């Protein structure tokens, strides 16, 4: 999944976390994260190419905002594994309950 690869880079993930608060210009992103503008632009280009962000040109400024679709795809992918984990947790819970019942039975037998 390309989104994971793009977000694996820590600076790009920082940009995405920042954009969760709302749209920002390249300059605002660079300033808030302590990047120089070319560095911020480089990361925003990768995020844009991966369709994680979209850009809107307003006068001479470029405003970046997150796109919902890649995050919905990530959520769907994660959800596809949720049933597997739910089943495993259910089996673990049953196993622990069985152990607890055995422990209670052993303690009762010992006290007789």
Residue pairs with C-beta under 8 A, 6 or more apart in sequence:
1 73
1 74
1 77
2 50
3 50
3 52
3 70
3 73
3 74
4 74
6 12
6 46
6 47
6 50
6 52
7 13
7 16
7 52
9 43
9 46
11 33
11 35
11 39
11 43
12 43
12 46
12 47
14 33
15 29
15 33
15 40
15 43
15 44
15 47
15 53
16 47
16 52
16 53
16 66
18 24
18 29
18 32
18 33
19 29
19 53
19 64
19 65
19 66
20 66
22 65
23 56
23 63
23 64
23 65
24 32
24 63
24 64
24 65
25 61
25 62
25 63
25 64
26 37
26 40
26 41
26 44
26 61
26 62
26 64
27 37
27 61
29 35
29 40
29 44
29 64
30 36
30 37
30 39
30 40
33 40
35 43
44 53
44 55
44 64
47 53
47 64
48 54
48 55
48 64
50 70
51 67
51 69
51 70
52 66
52 67
52 70
53 64
53 65
53 66
53 67
54 64
54 65
54 67
55 62
55 63
55 64
56 62
56 63
56 65
57 63
